[in-house]
Amino acid sequence: MHSEVSVRLAGNQEFRFDLASAEPMAHEEGRRWLDEQFTRLDCEPLRASGKVLLADKVLVVAQAAGSPLMGDPQWSRDFARAASAALARPVVRVDVPAMAVTF
């Protein structure tokens, strides 16, 4: 099955991560990795209620990471693996300027 994560940042920068040869993460491992990055990057919840949905977490972590971390081969591969695992979707598209995550 085809597995890919793509991230579009401001300025139409786009990053694509083909996960065909990457070892998959378990669902809980992906959630935990995203939680750690959410905290490490000082991300803020998108919703006024403070509730953070998994898709929101993927979006704000990608936004906080920006080009520097998306351009880092190890970090971006782990991000892609975690996003795919946490969302339980083989194809994930993160569009930071549109504030959207689609499958």
Secondary structure, 3 states (H helix, E strand, C coil): CCCEEEEEEHHHEEEEEECCCCCCCCHHHHHHHHHHHHHHCCCCCCCCCCCCCHHHHHHHHHHHHHHHHHCCHHHHHHHHHHHHHHHCCCEEEEECCCCEEEC
